[in-house]
Amino acid sequence: MARMNRLDALGLFAGTLTTIAFLPQVVRTWRTRRTDDLSLAMLVLFTLGVGLWTVYGVMMKLLPLIVANAATLLLIFFILWVKIRNLSRRP
Amino acid sequence: MARMNRLDALGLFAGTLTTIAFLPQVVRTWRTRRTDDLSLAMLVLFTLGVGLWTVYGVMMKLLPLIVANAATLLLIFFILWVKIRNLSRRP
């Protein structure tokens, strides 16, 4: 693992922003349980992509990418789960 | 710039997914012009974060991060623009 330096700090800050960006969406989705304006295709592609970014981060030994993408993956899973549940309830 | 290798290809594929993930959302937002279920805070934080990821990619000379985040930035700008326009029309 590369040692922590200014670039790692920059990456971790960027990752913190893109990860916590999902928190308001998680809260909104949690409260309203509405996901009509969220695209299922977006959620599925994004989940796959973030998963692969995590793999890329692990293989490149880039700590900011690993931390940010693993955390984002957890949040996006929740939103995806509510979206799929909503779709299955409206035939 | 590092030469193209398998890890670059993995990163570019991951970036392609997370970038095109926004296309269905852009299309949906374009068609419906509705953004009620999209959190403004999410969009702002995400725009800032993706911008910083682009800077991180440039400084780390990681082509996949530069390409993916610059492209995502363009798409997220559109969604953010519609969201802000909608908010300004509903006082």
N, CA and C atoms of all chains as a GROMACS GRO file, in nm:
protein
  546
    1MET      N    1   0.086  -0.121   0.000
    1MET     CA    2   0.000   0.000   0.000
    1MET      C    3   0.089   0.124   0.000
    2ALA      N    4   0.063   0.216  -0.092
    2ALA     CA    5   0.141   0.340  -0.098
    2ALA      C    6   0.123   0.419   0.031
    3ARG      N    7   0.227   0.489   0.070
    3ARG     CA    8   0.216   0.567   0.193
    3ARG      C    9   0.122   0.686   0.170
    4MET      N   10   0.066   0.734   0.281
    4MET     CA   11  -0.027   0.847   0.275
    4MET      C   12   0.049   0.973   0.237
    5ASN      N   13   0.010   1.040   0.131
    5ASN     CA   14   0.072   1.166   0.094
    5ASN      C   15  -0.038   1.266   0.053
    6ARG      N   16   0.004   1.380   0.000
    6ARG     CA   17  -0.095   1.484  -0.034
    6ARG      C   18  -0.193   1.437  -0.142
    7LEU      N   19  -0.141   1.357  -0.236
    7LEU     CA   20  -0.230   1.308  -0.342
    7LEU      C   21  -0.331   1.208  -0.287
    8ASP      N   22  -0.286   1.122  -0.193
    8ASP     CA   23  -0.380   1.032  -0.128
    8ASP      C   24  -0.488   1.113  -0.056
    9ALA      N   25  -0.445   1.220   0.010
    9ALA     CA   26  -0.539   1.305   0.084
    9ALA      C   27  -0.641   1.367  -0.012
   10LEU      N   28  -0.591   1.414  -0.127
   10LEU     CA   29  -0.680   1.470  -0.229
   10LEU      C   30  -0.781   1.366  -0.276
   11GLY      N   31  -0.731   1.246  -0.304
   11GLY     CA   32  -0.818   1.138  -0.350
   11GLY      C   33  -0.920   1.100  -0.244
   12LEU      N   34  -0.876   1.095  -0.118
   12LEU     CA   35  -0.969   1.060  -0.010
   12LEU      C   36  -1.075   1.168   0.007
   13PHE      N   37  -1.035   1.296  -0.013
   13PHE     CA   38  -1.133   1.404  -0.002
   13PHE      C   39  -1.233   1.395  -0.118
   14ALA      N   40  -1.182   1.371  -0.239
   14ALA     CA   41  -1.272   1.352  -0.355
   14ALA      C   42  -1.367   1.236  -0.329
   15GLY      N   43  -1.311   1.127  -0.276
   15GLY     CA   44  -1.392   1.009  -0.249
   15GLY      C   45  -1.495   1.033  -0.140
   16THR      N   46  -1.456   1.113  -0.040
   16THR     CA   47  -1.550   1.148   0.066
   16THR      C   48  -1.670   1.223   0.008
   17LEU      N   49  -1.641   1.318  -0.084
   17LEU     CA   50  -1.749   1.395  -0.146
   17LEU      C   51  -1.841   1.307  -0.230
   18THR      N   52  -1.781   1.225  -0.318
   18THR     CA   53  -1.867   1.143  -0.406
   18THR      C   54  -1.940   1.035  -0.325
   19THR      N   55  -1.884   0.995  -0.211
   19THR     CA   56  -1.953   0.896  -0.128
   19THR      C   57  -2.065   0.961  -0.047
   20ILE      N   58  -2.034   1.071   0.023
   20ILE     CA   59  -2.140   1.133   0.104
   20ILE      C   60  -2.244   1.199   0.016
   21ALA      N   61  -2.213   1.219  -0.114
   21ALA     CA   62  -2.313   1.270  -0.208
   21ALA      C   63  -2.435   1.178  -0.209
   22PHE      N   64  -2.413   1.050  -0.183
   22PHE     CA   65  -2.523   0.954  -0.186
   22PHE      C   66  -2.604   0.955  -0.057
   23LEU      N   67  -2.548   1.012   0.051
   23LEU     CA   68  -2.621   1.010   0.178
   23LEU      C   69  -2.755   1.084   0.169
   24PRO      N   70  -2.759   1.209   0.114
   24PRO     CA   71  -2.889   1.276   0.101
   24PRO      C   72  -2.987   1.195   0.017
   25GLN      N   73  -2.933   1.128  -0.088
   25GLN     CA   74  -3.019   1.047  -0.172
   25GLN      C   75  -3.071   0.926  -0.095
   26VAL      N   76  -2.984   0.866  -0.012
   26VAL     CA   77  -3.026   0.754   0.071
   26VAL      C   78  -3.133   0.798   0.169
   27VAL      N   79  -3.112   0.916   0.232
   27VAL     CA   80  -3.209   0.969   0.328
   27VAL      C   81  -3.342   0.996   0.258
   28ARG      N   82  -3.334   1.060   0.139
   28ARG     CA   83  -3.457   1.092   0.065
   28ARG      C   84  -3.531   0.965   0.026
   29THR      N   85  -3.455   0.868  -0.024
   29THR     CA   86  -3.515   0.742  -0.066
   29THR      C   87  -3.572   0.667   0.055
   30TRP      N   88  -3.500   0.674   0.167
   30TRP     CA   89  -3.546   0.611   0.292
   30TRP      C   90  -3.678   0.671   0.338
   31ARG      N   91  -3.685   0.806   0.333
   31ARG     CA   92  -3.804   0.875   0.384
   31ARG      C   93  -3.924   0.857   0.294
   32THR      N   94  -3.903   0.884   0.163
   32THR     CA   95  -4.017   0.884   0.071
   32THR      C   96  -4.049   0.745   0.019
   33ARG      N   97  -3.952   0.660   0.019
   33ARG     CA   98  -3.965   0.527  -0.042
   33ARG      C   99  -4.007   0.539  -0.188
   34ARG      N  100  -3.989   0.657  -0.245
   34ARG     CA  101  -4.023   0.679  -0.385
   34ARG      C  102  -3.895   0.680  -0.469
   35THR      N  103  -3.900   0.613  -0.582
   35THR     CA  104  -3.782   0.605  -0.668
   35THR      C  105  -3.820   0.624  -0.815
   36ASP      N  106  -3.940   0.680  -0.839
   36ASP     CA  107  -3.989   0.693  -0.977
   36ASP      C  108  -3.895   0.772  -1.067
   37ASP      N  109  -3.834   0.875  -1.011
   37ASP     CA  110  -3.748   0.961  -1.093
   37ASP      C  111  -3.604   0.911  -1.101
   38LEU      N  112  -3.580   0.796  -1.037
   38LEU     CA  113  -3.447   0.736  -1.046
   38LEU      C  114  -3.449   0.623  -1.148
   39SER      N  115  -3.355   0.628  -1.240
   39SER     CA  116  -3.348   0.529  -1.346
   39SER      C  117  -3.289   0.397  -1.296
   40LEU      N  118  -3.363   0.287  -1.319
   40LEU     CA  119  -3.312   0.154  -1.279
   40LEU      C  120  -3.182   0.123  -1.352
   41ALA      N  121  -3.178   0.154  -1.482
   41ALA     CA  122  -3.057   0.126  -1.560
   41ALA      C  123  -2.938   0.199  -1.500
   42MET      N  124  -2.960   0.324  -1.460
   42MET     CA  125  -2.851   0.399  -1.397
   42MET      C  126  -2.801   0.327  -1.273
   43LEU      N  127  -2.894   0.286  -1.189
   43LEU     CA  128  -2.855   0.223  -1.062
   43LEU      C  129  -2.777   0.093  -1.085
   44VAL      N  130  -2.823   0.013  -1.181
   44VAL     CA  131  -2.756  -0.115  -1.208
   44VAL      C  132  -2.616  -0.092  -1.265
   45LEU      N  133  -2.607  -0.005  -1.368
   45LEU     CA  134  -2.477   0.024  -1.429
   45LEU      C  135  -2.381   0.084  -1.327
   46PHE      N  136  -2.434   0.172  -1.245
   46PHE     CA  137  -2.349   0.239  -1.147
   46PHE      C  138  -2.297   0.140  -1.042
   47THR      N  139  -2.384   0.049  -1.000
   47THR     CA  140  -2.342  -0.053  -0.903
   47THR      C  141  -2.230  -0.138  -0.960
   48LEU      N  142  -2.247  -0.183  -1.084
   48LEU     CA  143  -2.144  -0.264  -1.150
   48LEU      C  144  -2.014  -0.183  -1.164
   49GLY      N  145  -2.027  -0.059  -1.210
   49GLY     CA  146  -1.910   0.025  -1.231
   49GLY      C  147  -1.833   0.052  -1.102
   50VAL      N  148  -1.906   0.085  -0.997
   50VAL     CA  149  -1.840   0.113  -0.869
   50VAL      C  150  -1.772  -0.013  -0.815
   51GLY      N  151  -1.835  -0.128  -0.838
   51GLY     CA  152  -1.773  -0.255  -0.801
   51GLY      C  153  -1.640  -0.275  -0.872
   52LEU      N  154  -1.638  -0.246  -1.003
   52LEU     CA  155  -1.515  -0.262  -1.081
   52LEU      C  156  -1.410  -0.158  -1.042
   53TRP      N  157  -1.453  -0.036  -1.009
   53TRP     CA  158  -1.359   0.065  -0.960
   53TRP      C  159  -1.291   0.017  -0.832
   54THR      N  160  -1.368  -0.054  -0.747
   54THR     CA  161  -1.311  -0.107  -0.624
   54THR      C  162  -1.203  -0.210  -0.656
   55VAL      N  163  -1.233  -0.298  -0.753
   55VAL     CA  164  -1.134  -0.398  -0.796
   55VAL      C  165  -1.010  -0.330  -0.852
   56TYR      N  166  -1.032  -0.228  -0.937
   56TYR     CA  167  -0.921  -0.151  -0.995
   56TYR      C  168  -0.836  -0.088  -0.884
   57GLY      N  169  -0.902  -0.032  -0.785
   57GLY     CA  170  -0.830   0.030  -0.673
   57GLY      C  171  -0.745  -0.070  -0.596
   58VAL      N  172  -0.802  -0.189  -0.575
   58VAL     CA  173  -0.729  -0.295  -0.504
   58VAL      C  174  -0.606  -0.336  -0.585
   59MET      N  175  -0.625  -0.358  -0.716
   59MET     CA  176  -0.514  -0.406  -0.798
   59MET      C  177  -0.408  -0.299  -0.821
   60MET      N  178  -0.450  -0.170  -0.821
   60MET     CA  179  -0.355  -0.060  -0.838
   60MET      C  180  -0.300  -0.013  -0.702
   61LYS      N  181  -0.350  -0.075  -0.594
   61LYS     CA  182  -0.308  -0.036  -0.459
   61LYS      C  183  -0.331   0.113  -0.433
   62LEU      N  184  -0.450   0.161  -0.474
   62LEU     CA  185  -0.484   0.302  -0.454
   62LEU      C  186  -0.589   0.311  -0.343
   63LEU      N  187  -0.541   0.342  -0.223
   63LEU     CA  188  -0.629   0.343  -0.106
   63LEU      C  189  -0.754   0.430  -0.123
   64PRO      N  190  -0.739   0.554  -0.178
   64PRO     CA  191  -0.859   0.639  -0.190
   64PRO      C  192  -0.969   0.573  -0.273
   65LEU      N  193  -0.930   0.505  -0.382
   65LEU     CA  194  -1.030   0.441  -0.467
   65LEU      C  195  -1.098   0.325  -0.397
   66ILE      N  196  -1.019   0.249  -0.320
   66ILE     CA  197  -1.076   0.134  -0.249
   66ILE      C  198  -1.179   0.181  -0.146
   67VAL      N  199  -1.136   0.275  -0.062
   67VAL     CA  200  -1.223   0.323   0.047
   67VAL      C  201  -1.350   0.387  -0.010
   68ALA      N  202  -1.332   0.479  -0.107
   68ALA     CA  203  -1.446   0.555  -0.159
   68ALA      C  204  -1.546   0.463  -0.229
   69ASN      N  205  -1.494   0.374  -0.312
   69ASN     CA  206  -1.586   0.291  -0.391
   69ASN      C  207  -1.654   0.183  -0.309
   70ALA      N  208  -1.583   0.128  -0.211
   70ALA     CA  209  -1.645   0.028  -0.124
   70ALA      C  210  -1.759   0.092  -0.043
   71ALA      N  211  -1.736   0.214   0.005
   71ALA     CA  212  -1.839   0.284   0.083
   71ALA      C  213  -1.958   0.320  -0.006
   72THR      N  214  -1.928   0.369  -0.128
   72THR     CA  215  -2.035   0.407  -0.220
   72THR      C  216  -2.119   0.285  -0.257
   73LEU      N  217  -2.052   0.173  -0.272
   73LEU     CA  218  -2.121   0.049  -0.309
   73LEU      C  219  -2.230   0.014  -0.207
   74LEU      N  220  -2.199   0.029  -0.078
   74LEU     CA  221  -2.296  -0.001   0.026
   74LEU      C  222  -2.420   0.089   0.012
   75LEU      N  223  -2.395   0.219  -0.012
   75LEU     CA  224  -2.506   0.314  -0.020
   75LEU      C  225  -2.592   0.290  -0.145
   76ILE      N  226  -2.525   0.265  -0.258
   76ILE     CA  227  -2.599   0.247  -0.382
   76ILE      C  228  -2.679   0.117  -0.379
   77PHE      N  229  -2.627   0.018  -0.305
   77PHE     CA  230  -2.701  -0.108  -0.290
   77PHE      C  231  -2.837  -0.082  -0.224
   78PHE      N  232  -2.838   0.006  -0.124
   78PHE     CA  233  -2.965   0.035  -0.055
   78PHE      C  234  -3.066   0.097  -0.151
   79ILE      N  235  -3.020   0.198  -0.228
   79ILE     CA  236  -3.110   0.266  -0.321
   79ILE      C  237  -3.160   0.168  -0.428
   80LEU      N  238  -3.070   0.087  -0.479
   80LEU     CA  239  -3.106  -0.013  -0.580
   80LEU      C  240  -3.210  -0.110  -0.524
   81TRP      N  241  -3.194  -0.148  -0.398
   81TRP     CA  242  -3.284  -0.243  -0.334
   81TRP      C  243  -3.426  -0.184  -0.324
   82VAL      N  244  -3.437  -0.057  -0.283
   82VAL     CA  245  -3.568   0.008  -0.274
   82VAL      C  246  -3.631   0.020  -0.412
   83LYS      N  247  -3.548   0.058  -0.512
   83LYS     CA  248  -3.599   0.070  -0.649
   83LYS      C  249  -3.657  -0.062  -0.699
   84ILE      N  250  -3.583  -0.170  -0.680
   84ILE     CA  251  -3.628  -0.302  -0.726
   84ILE      C  252  -3.753  -0.345  -0.650
   85ARG      N  253  -3.756  -0.316  -0.520
   85ARG     CA  254  -3.874  -0.352  -0.441
   85ARG      C  255  -3.996  -0.275  -0.489
   86ASN      N  256  -3.978  -0.145  -0.520
   86ASN     CA  257  -4.088  -0.064  -0.571
   86ASN      C  258  -4.138  -0.118  -0.705
   87LEU      N  259  -4.045  -0.152  -0.793
   87LEU     CA  260  -4.084  -0.204  -0.925
   87LEU      C  261  -4.162  -0.335  -0.912
   88SER      N  262  -4.119  -0.420  -0.819
   88SER     CA  263  -4.184  -0.550  -0.805
   88SER      C  264  -4.324  -0.537  -0.744
   89ARG      N  265  -4.348  -0.423  -0.678
   89ARG     CA  266  -4.480  -0.402  -0.619
   89ARG      C  267  -4.578  -0.337  -0.716
   90ARG      N  268  -4.526  -0.287  -0.829
   90ARG     CA  269  -4.614  -0.224  -0.929
   90ARG      C  270  -4.604  -0.302  -1.059
   91PRO      N  271  -4.689  -0.402  -1.077
   91PRO     CA  272  -4.679  -0.488  -1.195
   91PRO      C  273  -4.716  -0.415  -1.325
   92MET      N  274   0.238   0.987  -1.904
   92MET     CA  275   0.117   0.904  -1.896
   92MET      C  276   0.157   0.756  -1.902
   93ALA      N  277   0.107   0.677  -1.808
   93ALA     CA  278   0.140   0.534  -1.806
   93ALA      C  279   0.088   0.467  -1.933
   94ARG      N  280   0.161   0.367  -1.981
   94ARG     CA  281   0.116   0.297  -2.102
   94ARG      C  282  -0.012   0.218  -2.072
   95MET      N  283  -0.087   0.193  -2.179
   95MET     CA  284  -0.212   0.118  -2.166
   95MET      C  285  -0.181  -0.027  -2.131
   96ASN      N  286  -0.238  -0.075  -2.023
   96ASN     CA  287  -0.221  -0.216  -1.988
   96ASN      C  288  -0.356  -0.271  -1.943
   97ARG      N  289  -0.352  -0.394  -1.890
   97ARG     CA  290  -0.479  -0.458  -1.850
   97ARG      C  291  -0.550  -0.382  -1.739
   98LEU      N  292  -0.469  -0.325  -1.648
   98LEU     CA  293  -0.531  -0.251  -1.538
   98LEU      C  294  -0.594  -0.122  -1.589
   99ASP      N  295  -0.526  -0.056  -1.686
   99ASP     CA  296  -0.588   0.062  -1.747
   99ASP      C  297  -0.720   0.024  -1.813
  100ALA      N  298  -0.718  -0.091  -1.881
  100ALA     CA  299  -0.840  -0.136  -1.950
  100ALA      C  300  -0.951  -0.162  -1.848
  101LEU      N  301  -0.915  -0.224  -1.735
  101LEU     CA  302  -1.014  -0.249  -1.629
  101LEU      C  303  -1.071  -0.116  -1.578
  102GLY      N  304  -0.981  -0.021  -1.554
  102GLY     CA  305  -1.024   0.110  -1.505
  102GLY      C  306  -1.113   0.182  -1.606
  103LEU      N  307  -1.074   0.172  -1.734
  103LEU     CA  308  -1.155   0.238  -1.837
  103LEU      C  309  -1.293   0.172  -1.850
  104PHE      N  310  -1.298   0.040  -1.831
  104PHE     CA  311  -1.427  -0.030  -1.835
  104PHE      C  312  -1.513   0.013  -1.716
  105ALA      N  313  -1.451   0.016  -1.598
  105ALA     CA  314  -1.523   0.063  -1.478
  105ALA      C  315  -1.574   0.205  -1.501
  106GLY      N  316  -1.487   0.290  -1.557
  106GLY     CA  317  -1.524   0.428  -1.582
  106GLY      C  318  -1.634   0.441  -1.687
  107THR      N  319  -1.628   0.353  -1.786
  107THR     CA  320  -1.734   0.353  -1.888
  107THR      C  321  -1.869   0.323  -1.824
  108LEU      N  322  -1.870   0.224  -1.734
  108LEU     CA  323  -1.995   0.188  -1.667
  108LEU      C  324  -2.047   0.302  -1.580
  109THR      N  325  -1.959   0.356  -1.494
  109THR     CA  326  -2.008   0.461  -1.403
  109THR      C  327  -2.044   0.588  -1.481
  110THR      N  328  -1.982   0.608  -1.599
  110THR     CA  329  -2.018   0.725  -1.678
  110THR      C  330  -2.149   0.704  -1.753
  111ILE      N  331  -2.160   0.590  -1.825
  111ILE     CA  332  -2.284   0.568  -1.901
  111ILE      C  333  -2.401   0.542  -1.807
  112ALA      N  334  -2.372   0.510  -1.680
  112ALA     CA  335  -2.479   0.496  -1.582
  112ALA      C  336  -2.561   0.624  -1.576
  113PHE      N  337  -2.498   0.737  -1.604
  113PHE     CA  338  -2.568   0.864  -1.596
  113PHE      C  339  -2.651   0.893  -1.721
  114LEU      N  340  -2.623   0.822  -1.831
  114LEU     CA  341  -2.697   0.849  -1.954
  114LEU      C  342  -2.848   0.824  -1.938
  115PRO      N  343  -2.891   0.707  -1.883
  115PRO     CA  344  -3.036   0.688  -1.864
  115PRO      C  345  -3.094   0.797  -1.775
  116GLN      N  346  -3.017   0.839  -1.676
  116GLN     CA  347  -3.067   0.945  -1.588
  116GLN      C  348  -3.078   1.077  -1.664
  117VAL      N  349  -2.980   1.104  -1.750
  117VAL     CA  350  -2.986   1.226  -1.832
  117VAL      C  351  -3.106   1.221  -1.925
  118VAL      N  352  -3.129   1.104  -1.988
  118VAL     CA  353  -3.243   1.087  -2.079
  118VAL      C  354  -3.374   1.107  -2.003
  119ARG      N  355  -3.383   1.044  -1.884
  119ARG     CA  356  -3.506   1.054  -1.804
  119ARG      C  357  -3.530   1.199  -1.761
  120THR      N  358  -3.424   1.262  -1.717
  120THR     CA  359  -3.436   1.402  -1.673
  120THR      C  360  -3.469   1.492  -1.792
  121TRP      N  361  -3.409   1.461  -1.908
  121TRP     CA  362  -3.435   1.538  -2.030
  121TRP      C  363  -3.582   1.527  -2.070
  122ARG      N  364  -3.635   1.403  -2.065
  122ARG     CA  365  -3.773   1.379  -2.109
  122ARG      C  366  -3.875   1.436  -2.013
  123THR      N  367  -3.860   1.403  -1.884
  123THR     CA  368  -3.963   1.439  -1.787
  123THR      C  369  -3.943   1.581  -1.734
  124ARG      N  370  -3.820   1.628  -1.739
  124ARG     CA  371  -3.785   1.758  -1.679
  124ARG      C  372  -3.823   1.760  -1.531
  125ARG      N  373  -3.844   1.641  -1.474
  125ARG     CA  374  -3.878   1.631  -1.332
  125ARG      C  375  -3.754   1.588  -1.254
  126THR      N  376  -3.731   1.651  -1.140
  126THR     CA  377  -3.614   1.618  -1.061
  126THR      C  378  -3.648   1.613  -0.912
  127ASP      N  379  -3.780   1.599  -0.884
  127ASP     CA  380  -3.824   1.604  -0.744
  127ASP      C  381  -3.759   1.497  -0.657
  128ASP      N  382  -3.739   1.378  -0.716
  128ASP     CA  383  -3.685   1.267  -0.637
  128ASP      C  384  -3.533   1.267  -0.634
  129LEU      N  385  -3.472   1.366  -0.699
  129LEU     CA  386  -3.326   1.377  -0.697
  129LEU      C  387  -3.286   1.484  -0.596
  130SER      N  388  -3.195   1.447  -0.508
  130SER     CA  389  -3.151   1.538  -0.403
  130SER      C  390  -3.051   1.641  -0.457
  131LEU      N  391  -3.083   1.769  -0.432
  131LEU     CA  392  -2.992   1.876  -0.475
  131LEU      C  393  -2.855   1.862  -0.408
  132ALA      N  394  -2.858   1.830  -0.278
  132ALA     CA  395  -2.731   1.815  -0.205
  132ALA      C  396  -2.646   1.707  -0.269
  133MET      N  397  -2.712   1.596  -0.308
  133MET     CA  398  -2.638   1.488  -0.374
  133MET      C  399  -2.571   1.540  -0.501
  134LEU      N  400  -2.647   1.611  -0.582
  134LEU     CA  401  -2.594   1.657  -0.711
  134LEU      C  402  -2.476   1.753  -0.693
  135VAL      N  403  -2.488   1.844  -0.596
  135VAL     CA  404  -2.380   1.941  -0.572
  135VAL      C  405  -2.254   1.872  -0.521
  136LEU      N  406  -2.271   1.785  -0.418
  136LEU     CA  407  -2.157   1.714  -0.362
  136LEU      C  408  -2.091   1.625  -0.468
  137PHE      N  409  -2.174   1.561  -0.548
  137PHE     CA  410  -2.122   1.470  -0.649
  137PHE      C  411  -2.044   1.546  -0.755
  138THR      N  412  -2.096   1.662  -0.795
  138THR     CA  413  -2.026   1.744  -0.894
  138THR      C  414  -1.889   1.787  -0.842
  139LEU      N  415  -1.885   1.833  -0.717
  139LEU     CA  416  -1.756   1.873  -0.657
  139LEU      C  417  -1.662   1.753  -0.646
  140GLY      N  418  -1.715   1.642  -0.602
  140GLY     CA  419  -1.632   1.523  -0.584
  140GLY      C  420  -1.575   1.472  -0.716
  141VAL      N  421  -1.659   1.465  -0.818
  141VAL     CA  422  -1.613   1.418  -0.949
  141VAL      C  423  -1.509   1.515  -1.006
  142GLY      N  424  -1.528   1.643  -0.981
  142GLY     CA  425  -1.428   1.741  -1.023
  142GLY      C  426  -1.294   1.716  -0.957
  143LEU      N  427  -1.296   1.686  -0.827
  143LEU     CA  428  -1.171   1.658  -0.755
  143LEU      C  429  -1.109   1.525  -0.797
  144TRP      N  430  -1.193   1.426  -0.829
  144TRP     CA  431  -1.140   1.299  -0.880
  144TRP      C  432  -1.066   1.323  -1.012
  145THR      N  433  -1.118   1.415  -1.092
  145THR     CA  434  -1.052   1.447  -1.218
  145THR      C  435  -0.914   1.507  -1.191
  146VAL      N  436  -0.907   1.599  -1.095
  146VAL     CA  437  -0.780   1.659  -1.056
  146VAL      C  438  -0.683   1.552  -1.005
  147TYR      N  439  -0.736   1.463  -0.919
  147TYR     CA  440  -0.656   1.352  -0.865
  147TYR      C  441  -0.601   1.265  -0.979
  148GLY      N  442  -0.687   1.234  -1.076
  148GLY     CA  443  -0.645   1.154  -1.191
  148GLY      C  444  -0.534   1.220  -1.270
  149VAL      N  445  -0.548   1.352  -1.291
  149VAL     CA  446  -0.447   1.427  -1.366
  149VAL      C  447  -0.314   1.423  -1.290
  150MET      N  448  -0.318   1.448  -1.160
  150MET     CA  449  -0.194   1.455  -1.081
  150MET      C  450  -0.130   1.318  -1.064
  151MET      N  451  -0.213   1.213  -1.060
  151MET     CA  452  -0.160   1.077  -1.047
  151MET      C  453  -0.131   1.015  -1.184
  152LYS      N  454  -0.162   1.090  -1.290
  152LYS     CA  455  -0.143   1.040  -1.427
  152LYS      C  456  -0.216   0.909  -1.451
  153LEU      N  457  -0.341   0.903  -1.404
  153LEU     CA  458  -0.422   0.783  -1.422
  153LEU      C  459  -0.528   0.811  -1.528
  154LEU      N  460  -0.500   0.765  -1.652
  154LEU     CA  461  -0.587   0.795  -1.764
  154LEU      C  462  -0.734   0.756  -1.741
  155PRO      N  463  -0.760   0.633  -1.686
  155PRO     CA  464  -0.900   0.594  -1.667
  155PRO      C  465  -0.976   0.693  -1.579
  156LEU      N  466  -0.911   0.742  -1.474
  156LEU     CA  467  -0.980   0.836  -1.385
  156LEU      C  468  -1.006   0.970  -1.453
  157ILE      N  469  -0.912   1.015  -1.534
  157ILE     CA  470  -0.929   1.142  -1.602
  157ILE      C  471  -1.046   1.135  -1.700
  158VAL      N  472  -1.042   1.032  -1.786
  158VAL     CA  473  -1.145   1.017  -1.890
  158VAL      C  474  -1.284   1.001  -1.827
  159ALA      N  475  -1.293   0.906  -1.732
  159ALA     CA  476  -1.423   0.874  -1.673
  159ALA      C  477  -1.482   0.994  -1.599
  160ASN      N  478  -1.400   1.060  -1.519
  160ASN     CA  479  -1.455   1.168  -1.437
  160ASN      C  480  -1.485   1.294  -1.517
  161ALA      N  481  -1.405   1.322  -1.619
  161ALA     CA  482  -1.434   1.438  -1.703
  161ALA      C  483  -1.566   1.417  -1.777
  162ALA      N  484  -1.587   1.295  -1.827
  162ALA     CA  485  -1.712   1.265  -1.899
  162ALA      C  486  -1.832   1.271  -1.804
  163THR      N  487  -1.815   1.213  -1.685
  163THR     CA  488  -1.924   1.214  -1.587
  163THR      C  489  -1.959   1.356  -1.547
  164LEU      N  490  -1.858   1.439  -1.538
  164LEU     CA  491  -1.878   1.579  -1.498
  164LEU      C  492  -1.973   1.650  -1.595
  165LEU      N  493  -1.955   1.626  -1.724
  165LEU     CA  494  -2.042   1.689  -1.824
  165LEU      C  495  -2.187   1.646  -1.805
  166LEU      N  496  -2.208   1.515  -1.780
  166LEU     CA  497  -2.344   1.463  -1.766
  166LEU      C  498  -2.410   1.514  -1.639
  167ILE      N  499  -2.334   1.513  -1.529
  167ILE     CA  500  -2.391   1.554  -1.400
  167ILE      C  501  -2.422   1.705  -1.402
  168PHE      N  502  -2.344   1.781  -1.479
  168PHE     CA  503  -2.372   1.924  -1.493
  168PHE      C  504  -2.511   1.947  -1.551
  169PHE      N  505  -2.547   1.865  -1.650
  169PHE     CA  506  -2.679   1.882  -1.713
  169PHE      C  507  -2.790   1.858  -1.612
  170ILE      N  508  -2.777   1.745  -1.536
  170ILE     CA  509  -2.882   1.711  -1.439
  170ILE      C  510  -2.891   1.819  -1.331
  171LEU      N  511  -2.776   1.864  -1.286
  171LEU     CA  512  -2.772   1.971  -1.184
  171LEU      C  513  -2.838   2.098  -1.236
  172TRP      N  514  -2.816   2.129  -1.363
  172TRP     CA  515  -2.871   2.249  -1.424
  172TRP      C  516  -3.025   2.243  -1.427
  173VAL      N  517  -3.079   2.125  -1.465
  173VAL     CA  518  -3.225   2.109  -1.469
  173VAL      C  519  -3.282   2.119  -1.327
  174LYS      N  520  -3.214   2.055  -1.230
  174LYS     CA  521  -3.260   2.058  -1.091
  174LYS      C  522  -3.267   2.203  -1.040
  175ILE      N  523  -3.162   2.278  -1.064
  175ILE     CA  524  -3.158   2.417  -1.016
  175ILE      C  525  -3.264   2.501  -1.087
  176ARG      N  526  -3.283   2.479  -1.216
  176ARG     CA  527  -3.385   2.551  -1.292
  176ARG      C  528  -3.524   2.519  -1.237
  177ASN      N  529  -3.549   2.391  -1.207
  177ASN     CA  530  -3.678   2.352  -1.150
  177ASN      C  531  -3.700   2.418  -1.014
  178LEU      N  532  -3.598   2.419  -0.932
  178LEU     CA  533  -3.611   2.479  -0.799
  178LEU      C  534  -3.641   2.628  -0.810
  179SER      N  535  -3.575   2.694  -0.905
  179SER     CA  536  -3.593   2.839  -0.918
  179SER      C  537  -3.730   2.874  -0.972
  180ARG      N  538  -3.797   2.777  -1.036
  180ARG     CA  539  -3.931   2.802  -1.090
  180ARG      C  540  -4.040   2.773  -0.988
  181ARG      N  541  -4.004   2.708  -0.878
  181ARG     CA  542  -4.104   2.679  -0.774
  181ARG      C  543  -4.062   2.748  -0.645
  182PRO      N  544  -4.107   2.870  -0.626
  182PRO     CA  545  -4.062   2.949  -0.511
  182PRO      C  546  -4.118   2.894  -0.379
   0.00000   0.00000   0.00000
